[in-house]
Amino acid sequence: MKTIICEKLPRITKARRKLEGTLDVKITNRGKEVTINGTPENEYSAEKVIDALNFGFPFSDAMEIKKHDFIFEVINIKDHTKRKDMGRIKARIIGTQGKTLQTLCNLTNCHFEIKDNFVGIIGPPEHIKNAEEAIIFIIKGAKQGNVYANLERNQVKEEVDLGLK
């Protein structure tokens, strides 16, 4: 049984039936505390999905954590810069009309969300490392074009299973 403190409780209570059915757990809440009951593996994945929903990800993106064995990671912007103008750093990550974030999504096959001084990433385990590095480079002031070129050079190659295992 795990307990999580949720800021966005209405999002979770509205989707409680879908969450319980998909994640195979029992979800109860008391105030802002959300309690999860189930097997340890299901509790862990439910905790990650609820954390992603609480962070601000759409329901469909958060559910990919369970469906496709994706990982949810959070990067604190303040850990990677000493600058005080957080608005400018967040603007660099988002880009003009969201183009930088959209390009990062396309190159890394990950979903991004920005909340306060944090960047949330949901994606396949093999792509998360590249996505984190790209965000950190942009936070540190690298040009977006250089970050895109680095991502294109370091694309993760798909493993082809020939059925020999």
C-alpha positions in Angstrom: 0.0 0.0 0.0 1.5 3.3 -1.1 0.4 6.8 -0.3 1.0 9.8 -2.5 0.2 13.5 -1.8 -1.6 15.0 -4.9 -2.0 18.6 -5.8 -4.3 17.9 -8.8 -6.7 15.5 -7.1 -9.7 16.2 -9.4 -7.8 14.9 -12.4 -7.2 11.6 -10.6 -10.7 11.2 -9.1 -12.3 11.8 -12.5 -10.2 9.1 -14.1 -10.3 6.7 -11.1 -12.3 4.0 -12.9 -10.0 4.0 -15.9 -6.9 4.0 -13.7 -8.2 1.1 -11.6 -9.1 -0.9 -14.6 -5.9 -0.3 -16.6 -3.4 -0.4 -13.7 -5.1 -3.3 -11.8 -5.0 -1.5 -8.5 -7.5 0.0 -6.0 -7.3 3.7 -5.6 -8.7 5.6 -2.6 -8.3 9.2 -1.4 -8.6 11.0 1.8 -8.1 14.7 1.4 -5.0 15.2 -0.8 -3.6 11.7 0.1 -4.1 9.1 -2.6 -3.7 5.5 -1.5 -2.9 2.7 -3.9 -3.5 -1.0 -3.1 -2.3 -3.9 -5.3 0.6 -6.0 -6.1 4.0 -4.3 -5.7 4.7 -4.1 -9.5 1.2 -2.6 -10.2 1.6 -0.2 -7.2 4.9 1.0 -8.6 3.6 1.6 -12.1 0.4 3.2 -10.7 2.6 5.5 -8.6 4.5 6.6 -11.6 1.3 7.2 -13.7 -0.3 9.3 -10.8 2.9 11.3 -10.5 2.8 12.0 -14.2 -0.8 13.1 -14.0 0.0 15.2 -11.0 2.9 16.8 -12.9 0.5 17.9 -15.6 0.8 15.3 -18.4 -2.3 14.4 -20.4 -4.1 11.2 -19.4 -3.0 9.4 -22.7 0.7 10.3 -22.2 0.6 9.2 -18.6 -1.0 5.8 -19.4 1.9 5.0 -21.8 4.1 4.4 -18.7 2.1 1.3 -18.0 1.2 0.2 -21.5 4.6 0.5 -23.2 6.9 0.2 -20.1 8.0 3.9 -20.5 9.9 5.8 -17.8 8.9 9.1 -16.1 11.8 11.4 -15.2 11.9 14.9 -13.8 14.7 17.4 -14.3 15.1 20.3 -11.9 16.2 23.4 -14.0 17.9 24.9 -11.0 20.3 22.0 -10.7 21.9 22.8 -14.0 22.1 26.6 -14.0 23.0 29.5 -11.7 21.0 32.0 -13.7 18.1 33.7 -12.0 15.9 34.4 -15.0 13.9 31.2 -15.1 11.4 32.7 -17.5 14.0 33.0 -20.2 15.3 29.5 -19.6 11.8 28.0 -19.8 11.2 30.1 -23.0 14.3 28.6 -24.5 13.1 25.1 -23.8 9.6 25.8 -25.2 10.8 27.8 -28.2 8.9 30.1 -30.5 5.3 28.9 -30.6 6.5 25.6 -29.0 8.7 24.6 -31.9 11.7 23.6 -29.8 9.7 21.3 -27.6 7.9 19.8 -30.6 11.2 19.1 -32.4 12.6 17.5 -29.2 9.5 15.3 -29.0 10.0 14.2 -32.6 13.7 13.5 -32.3 13.6 11.6 -29.0 10.2 9.9 -29.2 9.5 11.3 -25.7 6.7 13.6 -24.2 7.7 16.7 -22.4 5.9 18.9 -19.9 7.1 22.0 -18.0 5.9 22.9 -14.5 7.4 25.6 -12.3 11.1 25.0 -12.4 10.9 21.3 -13.5 10.8 19.5 -16.8 9.0 16.2 -16.9 9.9 13.5 -19.5 8.0 10.4 -20.4 9.5 8.0 -22.9 11.2 4.7 -23.8 14.1 3.8 -21.5 16.6 3.9 -24.4 15.5 7.4 -25.5 15.3 9.0 -22.0 19.0 9.6 -21.7 19.2 11.5 -25.0 16.2 13.6 -24.0 17.6 14.5 -20.6 20.9 15.5 -22.2 19.2 17.7 -24.8 17.2 19.5 -22.1 20.3 20.0 -20.0 22.2 21.4 -23.0 19.4 23.9 -23.7 19.3 24.9 -20.0 23.0 25.5 -20.0 22.7 27.8 -23.1 23.6 25.7 -26.1 22.0 26.6 -29.4 19.0 24.7 -30.4 20.4 23.8 -33.8 23.5 22.2 -32.1 21.3 20.2 -29.8 19.2 18.9 -32.7 22.3 17.9 -34.6 23.6 16.1 -31.5 20.3 14.2 -31.2 20.4 13.3 -34.9 23.9 12.0 -34.6 23.2 10.0 -31.5 19.9 8.4 -32.5 19.2 5.1 -30.8 19.2 2.3 -33.3 16.3 -0.2 -33.2 17.4 -3.7 -32.4 16.2 -6.2 -34.9 15.1 -9.5 -33.4 15.8 -12.4 -35.8 14.2 -14.9 -33.5 17.5 -16.5 -32.5 17.2 -15.9 -28.8 
